[in-house]
Amino acid sequence: MSFLTMEPSEYLNIKSIDEQHSSIVDTVNDLHSTLGGDHEYYPKHLVSELVKKLKVHFDTEENYMKGNKFPYYISHKLEHDRFYNQISEFYDRLESGNDSVNLELLNS
């Protein structure tokens, strides 16, 4: 059973964004499957991939919102920034050995 799933109502019918959302969900599910394992490299690698995917996705989505004059662009961008910074800071702690992949991270 997957930790996260994409519900039909969550698809935007914008191919690039929907594909990115699906890829991010897949990475989070892969991370979830590593919980309790004794391998250090794979979770770090997955968090690194998640950071990269989020950066690309947020840039794509923000450009799309700006181009379509999305009325809530600023508040949505602030949410992107908050979440990206949270995951990026976690990755930095993970790399320095000061944290580990856990359910709390995945629930954020």
Secondary structure, DSSP 8 states (H G I E B T S, - for coil): --S----GGG--S-HHHHHHHHHHHHHHHHHHHHTT-S-SHHHHHHHHHHHHHHHHHHHHHHHHHHHTT-TTHHHHHHHHHHHHHHHHHHHHHHHTTS----HHHHT-
